[in-house]
Amino acid sequence: TTVKDDEELCPPEIKILEAFYLSFNGPEWVDNSLWLNDSVTYCSWFGVTCDEYDRSTVKLELGNNGLTGKLGTRVIDILSQLYKLDTLDLKNNDITGSIPTDIATLSKLSKLDLSRQKQGLVGGIPEEIADLGLSFLNLAHNRLEQTIPSVFGTLDEIKVLDLSYNSFSQSIPSELGRLKESITSLDLSSNNLEGWVPSELGKLEDIMLNMGGNDALSGPAPLSICLKPGTDLTSDTKLCPPERNILREIYISAKGGEWTKSSLWLDEYANHCLWFGVECDEKDEFVVKLKLNSNGLSGTLSPNISSLPFLEHVDLSDNDIKGTIPTEIGRLSNLNFLRLCYNRFVGNKTNFGHDLKNLELLHLHSNLLSGSIASIGWPHKDRSSSYISDCGNPTEFEKSLGCDECTMCCNAQGDCYPDEDTSIQSLGWRNYVDFTWTVFASFFGTACFIAMISLGVDKYRNRNQNFLVAQHCKHEKVDNDAKYALTMIGDDSVYQFFLGKSWVGWIICLATILAQFWILFLFVEAAEIDLSSDSTDLVYTWKCPRDQDECRDTAGLGWEGWLAFSILMVAHLLKDVINGTKMVILSGKERHAYRPRIRFFAGGTLLGAVSLFTFYVSVIYNEAIATSNTEVIVNSVVILFVCDIDELL
C-alpha cells in the first residue's frame, strides 16, 4: 500500500480537485493559491469550501479567475465525485462547449453559475438540469440557443433563474408560472424569444421579472405582468402601453366589476383600444375617446385620467360616480368634449384651471356641486348647450352654484334655461327694472313732444285769424274740448277727476295711478331673467336630456299665442292710447288756460302711459313664464285687469 492509496493520508477529493484543476489549465489561473500544495489541506485551496468536518467539498467558487477549457462529460464526471458539492460558481471565465446532459449527476447541487463565459457556452439547456434541486441558476451572457425547457417549471426550490443575453428562441414556456411559490428573480431579457408572453407569469408575486430586449415578442404583454413594479416591461410601450394601466386604474376606481358593459376590460391580452367605450387614434397608440355614458359606473373618478394626454372626448354621463371632480382633468389640453352630467359629483370649489383651450362642450349639470366653478376662460358663449351646470333655481343648497361662464343653467327639478343676455341687456341695460325707468322717461318725453307739436300747429293755424272772431269761438271750443276730454277718459273712470279742480279727486287719481304702476312693477320684477335668484317667476322651459349633447326648448308658445296676445292688447289698450294722445294734443291748444292744459296733459299722459306700460309688462312677463298659447292669454288677462282698476273704483 502506497501513500496515495491511503485515504487518511491522501483523501480521494484531492485527486478529484487536482483533475478539475488540470482540466481548466489551473497553472494559468488568476489566483491558484495553495492549489496542489501538499503542506495544507485541500479545504484551504483558493475557491474551495468544505463541510464542517473539513472532509467534503461543498462549494467551488472560482468565478472571475481565468479558467480555460471545455465543459464536457469528463469534467462533469470529475465533479460528480464531489458527492456533497452544493455550489458551483464558474462565472466570468473562458469555459467553452455546451452543458452536458449528465449534469444531473451533480445530485446535491443547488447553486450553479456558468454566466459570462468569454466565448460563451453554446447549444441548448438539457432538460436533465431540472432534475437538480437548484435554488440558483445563472447562465446569462453566453451563446445558448434553442428553447427554454418547459421542465424548468418543476424547479420547485428555484429562487433566481437568469437566462438573459443568450439566443433562446420560440416562446416563453407557460410552465414557468408554476414557480410562484419560490422564485424571486426571473431574467429572460435580451434573447430571441417570440410569441405572446404567457399570462401565467402574472401569478409570480414579489419578483424581479425582466423580459426586455426580446423584440419578437408579441404585444401587448399580459396586463397582470405590466402592473408588476419589479418588471422591466413597464418601460416597453409596445408590450406594456402605459395608457392601459391608466385605464385599469379608472376601471377599479369606478367599480368596473359592476359596469353594465365592460367587454375586454382588463383582458390579459386584448389591446386596450378594443376595450368597450375606448377609442384610439388611427395608429392604435393613444386613447382619444372614452365613452362610458349610461354604463353603471360608480365609485370615484381616478385623477390619473390626466395621464391620458391625448384624450379629446370624455363622456361619463348618466352614471353614479361620486366624490369630487379631479382638478387634474384640467391638464388634458387636447380635450374638446367633456360630459360628466347626471352623476353624484360633489365639491364646492370645482376648478379646471386654464389649460382646456380646445374644450368646446362641458356638461356638469345634475350633480351635487355647490359653491362656485372657477373661470376656465370659456370662449363659446354663443352656443347655449356648450357649458351647462346646476347654476339655476330652485337649488338643493342654500345658494345656487356660481358659474359666471355657463351658457345654460339647470335647477333642482332638472329644468334648464339659457344664461344669455336678454334683448334689453344686449342694448346696454342691466335688467328690466333699469329699462323701465327709460320707458317712463320715453312716455313723458313723447307726451311733451306731442304737446309741443300741437302747440306749434295751433299757433300756425291761428296766425292770421281775426281776434274778435277767435274770441267768439274760443268759449264754445273750450266747452266742447272739456266734454270731449271727459268722453275720452270715460265717465266710469276715476281718471275723470284729472279734469276737475278738486284736490281730493286729484289725490284719488294719483293714488289709483300709483297703485296700478306699483302692481305692474311687481310683474316687471317677476319677469327678470336672473338665474341666480329664486325670487322671479321665470319658468325653466329647456331640457338637457341624458342621452343628447344638445338641449331643447320645450315651450309650446307659438305665433298663434302671440297673435291672440296682440288681439287682446289692441282691443283693450289701443283706445286708451289714442284717447290719451288726443288729450295731450288738446293740452297744446292756446285757447285753453294754463291749468286746464296741465290737466289735459297730465290726464292724457297718464292714461296713455298706463296702457303702454301694461303692454310692455305683458310682453316681458309672457316672455319669461308663458309656456303655451293658452298661458299667454291667461297671463295677459290678469295684467289687463290691473289696467282696469281705475274703472272699478
HELIX and SHEET records of a PDB file:
HELIX    1   1 VAL A    3  ASP A    5  5                                   3    
HELIX    2   2 PRO A   12  SER A   23  1                                  12    
HELIX    3   3 GLY A   26  GLU A   28  5                                   3    
HELIX    4   4 TYR A   42  SER A   44  5                                   3    
HELIX    5   5 THR A   73  SER A   80  1                                   8    
HELIX    6   6 THR A  101  THR A  105  5                                   5    
HELIX    7   7 GLU A  127  ASP A  131  5                                   5    
HELIX    8   8 SER A  150  THR A  154  5                                   5    
HELIX    9   9 SER A  174  GLU A  181  5                                   8    
HELIX   10  10 SER A  199  LYS A  203  5                                   5    
HELIX   11  11 LEU A  223  CYS A  226  1                                   4    
HELIX   12  12 ASP A  232  SER A  235  5                                   4    
HELIX   13  13 PRO A  242  SER A  253  1                                  12    
HELIX   14  14 GLY A  256  GLU A  258  5                                   3    
HELIX   15  15 HIS A  272  LEU A  274  5                                   3    
HELIX   16  16 PRO A  303  SER A  307  5                                   5    
HELIX   17  17 THR A  327  ARG A  331  5                                   5    
HELIX   18  18 SER A  423  SER A  426  1                                   4    
HELIX   19  19 TYR A  432  ARG A  461  1                                  30    
HELIX   20  20 PHE A  467  ILE A  489  1                                  23    
HELIX   21  21 VAL A  494  LEU A  499  5                                   6    
HELIX   22  22 TRP A  503  ALA A  526  1                                  24    
HELIX   23  23 TRP A  559  LEU A  586  1                                  28    
HELIX   24  24 TYR A  594  ILE A  625  1                                  32    
HELIX   25  25 ASN A  629  CYS A  643  1                                  15    
HELIX   26  26 ILE A  645  LEU A  648  1                                   4    
SHEET    1   A 8 VAL A  48  CYS A  50  0                                        
SHEET    2   A 8 THR A  57  GLU A  61 -1                                        
SHEET    3   A 8 THR A  87  ASP A  89  1                                        
SHEET    4   A 8 LYS A 111  ASP A 113  1                                        
SHEET    5   A 8 PHE A 136  ASN A 138  1                                        
SHEET    6   A 8 VAL A 160  ASP A 162  1                                        
SHEET    7   A 8 SER A 185  ASP A 187  1                                        
SHEET    8   A 8 MET A 208  ASN A 210  1                                        
SHEET    1   B 2 THR A  68  LEU A  71  0                                        
SHEET    2   B 2 ASP A  94  GLY A  97  1                                        
SHEET    1   C 3 SER A 169  GLN A 170  0                                        
SHEET    2   C 3 ASN A 192  TRP A 196  1                                        
SHEET    3   C 3 ALA A 216  SER A 218  1                                        
SHEET    1   D 8 VAL A 278  CYS A 280  0                                        
SHEET    2   D 8 VAL A 287  LYS A 291 -1                                        
SHEET    3   D 8 HIS A 313  ASP A 315  1                                        
SHEET    4   D 8 PHE A 337  ARG A 339  1                                        
SHEET    5   D 8 LEU A 361  HIS A 363  1                                        
SHEET    6   D 8 TYR A 387  SER A 389  1                                        
SHEET    7   D 8 MET A 408  CYS A 410  1                                        
SHEET    8   D 8 CYS A 416  PRO A 418 -1                                        
SHEET    1   E 2 VAL A 346  THR A 350  0                                        
SHEET    2   E 2 LEU A 368  ILE A 373  1                                        
SHEET    1   F 2 TRP A 542  LYS A 543  0                                        
SHEET    2   F 2 ARG A 552  ASP A 553 -1                                        
END                                                                             
